[in-house]
Amino acid sequence: MTDSSSALDEERAAVAAACRRLGAEGLLIGTAGNVSVRAGERVAITATGAVLAELTPNQVTVVDLDGKTVAGTLRPTSELDLHLGVYRRYGTGAVVHTHAPMATALSCVLDELPCVHYQLLTLGGTVRVAPYATFGTPELAASVLAALEGRSAALMANHGSLTHAPTLDKAVEHALLLEWACGVYQRAAALGPPRVLDEQQQLAVIEAALARNYGTTQPLPPEQEGPR
């Protein structure tokens, strides 16, 4: 085992910072949840039992893709196999699992979160709810991996949510977006049956986003520029 201070220092610090941000945003409470980022054949992942909103880099363990610890002194999260499964199956770069309040609440009552707002298309559209299984089990990992097919997010029945992305920053943004969308759905459902975007409407949004480079800053044409 290598010295914990010398392996993937940047990634360990990034995982700790992501956890502190998620805690500040109210998506993490206590020791519930886990975050990881992949760098080549190694994964920096939160340690089990750590208070995530106060996480420090030395509370992030480094493992290989077989789950063997290669740096750090703390046992990795009990959801290690779930994280590694997402990396193996989807070739992603980072995974965020939280027990965010709104996502967890909806996971207790819905079979899927429908596409009630076009921003959900960032996550692939309708968000599936993986059937319940005990935390840390192969059964849970299998159900979540199946729910993630073609998606960047899944809800976990009576448990929480999971997002993944090519980068850790993007995986965190996905988690925040999912929690926001769950809140929108809950508020809409309290007023009446929420309208859902149909396939044609979703396709129109995708086409418009591509045509307009939606989500990126764009310079004005020179003739429209204001004073500098």
C-alpha positions in Angstrom: 0.0 0.0 0.0 1.4 3.4 -0.9 1.6 6.3 1.5 -1.8 7.9 1.7 -0.4 11.4 1.2 1.2 10.7 -2.1 -1.5 8.9 -4.2 -4.0 10.9 -6.2 -3.8 13.9 -3.9 -5.7 16.2 -6.3 -8.5 13.7 -6.7 -8.8 13.1 -2.9 -9.0 16.8 -2.3 -11.6 17.2 -5.0 -13.8 14.5 -3.5 -13.6 16.1 -0.1 -14.5 19.5 -1.6 -17.4 18.0 -3.5 -18.8 16.5 -0.3 -18.5 19.7 1.6 -20.4 21.5 -1.2 -23.1 18.9 -1.3 -23.4 19.2 2.4 -23.7 23.0 2.2 -26.4 22.5 -0.4 -28.4 20.2 1.9 -28.0 17.1 -0.1 -25.8 15.2 2.4 -26.5 14.7 6.1 -24.1 13.0 8.6 -22.4 10.0 7.2 -25.2 9.2 4.6 -24.0 9.1 1.0 -20.7 8.6 -0.9 -18.8 10.3 -3.7 -16.0 9.1 -5.9 -13.9 10.1 -8.9 -11.8 8.0 -11.3 -8.3 8.7 -12.4 -7.2 6.0 -14.9 -7.2 2.6 -13.1 -7.8 4.1 -9.7 -10.7 5.5 -7.8 -10.7 8.1 -5.0 -13.8 7.4 -2.8 -15.2 8.5 0.5 -14.4 6.4 3.6 -17.2 4.7 5.5 -18.4 6.4 8.6 -17.0 9.9 7.7 -19.1 13.0 8.2 -19.3 14.1 4.6 -20.1 17.8 5.1 -16.8 18.1 7.0 -14.8 15.7 4.9 -11.0 16.1 4.6 -8.7 14.5 1.9 -7.3 12.0 4.4 -10.9 10.6 4.8 -10.8 9.7 1.1 -9.5 6.2 0.2 -7.9 5.2 -3.1 -8.8 1.8 -4.6 -8.1 0.1 -7.9 -10.9 -1.1 -10.1 -11.0 -4.5 -8.3 -11.7 -2.7 -5.0 -8.2 -3.2 -3.5 -7.1 -0.3 -1.4 -3.9 1.3 -2.7 -3.8 4.4 -0.6 -5.4 5.7 2.6 -5.9 4.2 6.1 -9.7 4.1 6.2 -12.1 1.5 4.8 -14.0 2.7 1.8 -17.8 3.2 1.7 -20.0 0.2 1.9 -21.3 1.2 -1.6 -17.9 0.6 -3.2 -19.1 -2.2 -5.4 -21.9 0.1 -6.7 -19.4 2.8 -7.6 -17.1 0.4 -9.3 -20.0 -1.1 -11.2 -20.9 2.2 -12.6 -17.3 2.8 -13.7 -17.0 -0.6 -15.4 -20.4 -0.5 -17.1 -20.6 3.1 -18.2 -17.0 4.2 -18.4 -17.9 7.4 -16.5 -15.5 9.7 -14.5 -17.3 10.4 -11.2 -20.2 9.1 -9.1 -22.3 10.9 -6.5 -24.7 9.1 -4.2 -26.8 11.1 -1.7 -29.8 10.8 0.5 -31.0 14.2 -0.6 -34.4 14.9 1.1 -36.6 15.5 -2.0 -35.1 12.8 -4.1 -35.4 10.3 -1.2 -39.0 11.3 -0.6 -40.0 10.8 -4.2 -38.1 7.5 -4.3 -40.6 6.3 -1.7 -43.6 6.9 -3.8 -42.8 6.9 -7.5 -41.8 4.2 -10.0 -40.1 7.0 -12.1 -39.7 10.7 -12.1 -41.3 11.8 -15.4 -39.9 14.5 -17.6 -41.8 17.5 -16.3 -39.2 20.0 -17.2 -36.8 20.1 -20.2 -33.7 20.4 -17.9 -34.3 16.7 -17.0 -33.1 15.9 -20.5 -29.6 16.8 -19.2 -29.9 13.6 -17.2 -31.4 11.6 -20.1 -35.1 12.4 -19.5 -37.3 10.3 -17.3 -35.4 9.2 -14.2 -36.1 5.6 -13.2 -36.5 4.4 -9.7 -34.3 1.3 -9.0 -36.2 -1.3 -6.9 -35.3 -1.4 -3.2 -32.5 -3.6 -1.9 -30.3 -3.5 1.2 -27.5 -1.0 1.1 -24.1 -2.3 0.1 -25.5 -5.5 -1.5 -24.9 -6.9 -5.0 -28.7 -6.7 -5.5 -28.7 -3.0 -4.9 -25.8 -2.5 -7.3 -27.5 -4.5 -10.0 -30.8 -2.7 -9.7 -29.2 0.8 -9.9 -27.0 -0.2 -12.8 -30.0 -1.3 -14.7 -31.9 1.9 -13.9 -29.0 4.0 -15.2 -29.1 2.5 -18.7 -29.1 5.5 -21.0 -29.3 7.9 -18.1 -27.0 10.0 -15.9 -29.2 9.6 -12.9 -31.4 7.2 -11.0 -33.5 7.3 -7.9 -33.1 4.4 -5.4 -36.3 3.2 -3.9 -36.7 4.2 -0.2 -33.0 5.2 -0.2 -31.8 8.2 -2.3 -30.3 9.0 -5.6 -27.2 8.5 -7.7 -25.7 10.5 -10.5 -22.6 10.1 -12.7 -20.8 12.2 -15.2 -17.4 12.5 -17.0 -16.2 14.9 -14.3 -16.8 15.3 -10.6 -18.0 18.8 -11.0 -20.6 17.7 -13.5 -21.7 14.7 -11.4 -22.3 17.2 -8.5 -24.2 19.5 -10.8 -26.3 16.5 -11.9 -27.1 15.7 -8.2 -28.2 19.3 -7.6 -30.3 19.3 -10.8 -32.0 16.1 -9.8 -32.9 17.4 -6.4 -34.3 20.6 -7.9 -36.4 18.6 -10.4 -37.7 16.4 -7.6 -38.7 19.5 -5.7 -40.5 20.9 -8.8 -42.4 17.7 -9.3 -43.4 17.5 -5.6 -44.7 21.1 -5.6 -46.6 20.6 -8.9 -48.1 17.3 -7.7 -49.4 19.1 -4.6 -51.4 21.3 -6.9 -52.7 18.7 -9.4 -51.5 16.0 -11.8 -48.2 17.4 -13.3 -48.0 17.8 -17.1 -45.3 15.7 -18.7 -43.3 16.6 -21.8 -44.1 14.1 -24.5 -41.5 12.6 -26.9 -42.1 15.2 -29.6 -41.7 18.1 -27.1 -38.5 16.6 -25.7 -37.1 16.2 -29.2 -37.9 19.8 -30.0 -36.0 20.9 -27.0 -32.9 18.8 -27.9 -33.0 20.3 -31.5 -33.3 23.8 -30.1 -30.5 23.3 -27.6 -28.2 22.0 -30.3 -29.0 24.8 -32.7 -28.5 27.5 -30.0 -25.5 25.9 -28.1 -27.8 26.1 -25.1 -26.0 26.2 -21.8 -22.8 27.9 -23.0 -21.8 31.6 -23.1 -21.7 33.1 -26.5 -20.2 36.3 -27.8 -22.3 39.0 -29.4 -21.7 39.7 -33.0 -19.3 42.7 -33.3 -22.1 45.0 -34.5 -24.2 44.3 -31.4 -21.4 44.8 -28.8 -21.9 47.5 -26.2 -19.2 49.8 -24.8 -16.4 47.9 -23.1 
